[in-house]
């Protein structure tokens, strides 16, 4: 009887472990799918196949989706992936997808584009923001490209608008935009004597979102904490999704 119970318990544990693991391990890859290290080492313009989890959706237009995706190893920016509107609605945060496309680079931003196939899979994972404040200004920061990250204790610095006034942010990089036009917001923040330009990408967080309104209300000298995606454009250019007073 004891032997039978022991066998039954072992089988139950085996099935439980198998059930819990299916699709839930962000490190587990299907056959033929690259690890992040393999993707990172792949040459530009080469075909890549990855599995990752949607962290945010930047836009959908003309049956094409642009996504921020990630697993426990790294992150992947997927640009203009063919995707119907119904499929796009299913790509909620945490959704696992398999994507085949080509690795490309645009102004320093490494992305997957010219996607030939994508598939929604079982599994769910939301990445926690990694504090990269200490990595600002270092060569290590680019290793975090496209990941969901945080910045702590950053000071808002002045920018100059087209009229020559000092302001905390600009609509568009040169101040040519407007709130009504849902322009991107550009603002400068500093840490340890170095200044960086951060962005609220309006396709990702438009003028109705809390982060957009919070940046519009910033004042020069405010000290803030932020979260967002470590986008790259001729250098680090984070796409910020959250701004709060520094703790």
Beta strands, then each sheet from edge to edge (+ up, - down):
strand 1: 47-61
strand 2: 64-70
strand 3: 75-82
strand 4: 95-106
strand 5: 109-124
strand 6: 130-131
strand 7: 148-157
strand 8: 159-160
strand 9: 166-167
strand 10: 170-171
strand 11: 185-191
strand 12: 194-200
strand 13: 223-229
strand 14: 239-245
sheet 1: 3+ 2- 1+ 4- 5+
sheet 2: 6+ 7+ 11- 10+
sheet 3: 6+ 7+ 13- 14+
sheet 4: 6+ 7+ 11- 12+
sheet 5: 8+ 9-
end
